[in-house]
Amino acid sequence: MEFHENQSKRPFLLFTHTWNWLVKKWQRHHTRKVLHRLSDEQLKDLGLKRSDLGY
């Protein structure tokens, strides 16, 4: 078997999955942080209650 035939098709798959997981985790954290800064009236405009935020 030649060298190029034995190479992985996706050598950075684990790195890519880990990076995507970290990005999603950061986005969720940022979204929660922004929502907690909103007043109850602003949350009501979005159709949410303070108890829906889950912290």
Legacy VTK file of the C-alpha trace (Angstrom):
# vtk DataFile Version 3.0
C-alpha trace
ASCII
DATASET POLYDATA
POINTS 55 float
0.000 0.000 0.000
1.350 3.385 -0.944
1.805 6.185 1.590
-0.954 8.379 0.140
-3.395 5.432 0.160
-2.904 4.883 3.874
-3.683 8.473 4.880
-6.802 9.349 6.789
-9.472 11.086 4.757
-10.156 13.524 7.615
-6.990 13.958 9.672
-8.355 16.813 11.783
-11.822 15.418 12.459
-11.340 15.253 16.240
-9.929 18.780 16.293
-12.851 20.030 14.184
-15.451 18.387 16.422
-13.775 19.740 19.546
-13.579 23.236 18.076
-17.260 23.174 17.048
-18.252 21.947 20.521
-16.312 24.795 22.154
-17.853 27.386 19.830
-21.384 26.143 20.584
-20.650 26.105 24.315
-19.373 29.699 24.167
-22.406 30.820 22.133
-24.811 29.266 24.658
-22.953 30.931 27.519
-22.995 34.301 25.759
-26.713 34.008 24.952
-27.584 33.146 28.552
-25.499 36.061 29.779
-27.319 38.487 27.459
-30.747 37.109 28.407
-30.024 37.481 32.123
-29.252 41.164 31.607
-32.702 41.790 30.130
-35.544 43.073 32.264
-38.678 41.022 32.880
-40.580 43.244 30.424
-38.001 42.652 27.687
-38.087 38.914 28.312
-41.890 39.022 28.078
-41.559 40.677 24.652
-39.493 37.678 23.581
-42.067 35.269 25.006
-39.841 34.164 27.888
-40.051 34.238 31.662
-37.162 34.545 34.079
-37.852 30.951 35.164
-37.371 29.763 31.547
-33.709 30.780 31.594
-32.729 27.909 33.850
-29.965 29.417 35.963
LINES 1 56
55 0 1 2 3 4 5 6 7 8 9 10 11 12 13 14 15 16 17 18 19 20 21 22 23 24 25 26 27 28 29 30 31 32 33 34 35 36 37 38 39 40 41 42 43 44 45 46 47 48 49 50 51 52 53 54
